[in-house]
Amino acid sequence: MDKQNKEEKVVGKLMQKSLVEMPFRDFEDRLMAKIVDEKQRQKSVSNTIRIAWIFFCLGLFFGLLITSLVANLEQLIIGIPAKKLAFGLQIGIAVILLLQFDKLLDFTIKRKED
């Protein structure tokens, strides 16, 4: 019995030494708050990317609509024939849409990797 008491005391002392104390009293609360903030930030980023895709599609639609309307005009606009203006407008819209599509696709892929 005496041997068992000694072993229990030794184990008790070892357990007390292995006890890890938190560096700060509110450490766990702050850590959980950071985790919650990160989750909210990730959700916000997902919503922002979804909205960006919606506006990209709307921009594509309106760009095509404006280009087709200007191409069908048979008059001068600011002294420039509408056909030439439509061609320049098409090139500008195509460049902007391709650049925006590339950026948006990068954001979407990076988001899915995280």
HUJO-V840926 format. One record per pair of residues at least 12 apart in sequence whose ideal C-beta (glycine too) atoms are under 10 Angstrom apart, sorted by the first residue. I is the first residue (numbers start at 1). J is the second residue. Records with the same first field share a line. If there is no record, write none. Layout:
BEGIN
I->J, J
END
This chain:
BEGIN
42->111, 114
45->107, 110, 111, 114
46->108, 111, 112
48->107, 111
49->104, 107, 108, 110, 111, 112
50->108
52->100, 103, 104, 107, 108
53->101, 104, 105, 107, 108
55->100, 104
56->97, 100, 101, 103, 104, 105
59->93, 96, 97, 100
60->93, 97, 100, 101
62->93
63->89, 90, 92, 93, 94, 96, 97
64->90, 93, 97
66->86, 89, 90, 93
67->86, 87, 89, 90, 91, 92, 93, 94
68->86, 90
69->82, 86
70->82, 83, 85, 86, 87, 88, 89, 90
71->83, 85, 86, 87, 89, 90
72->86
73->85, 86
END
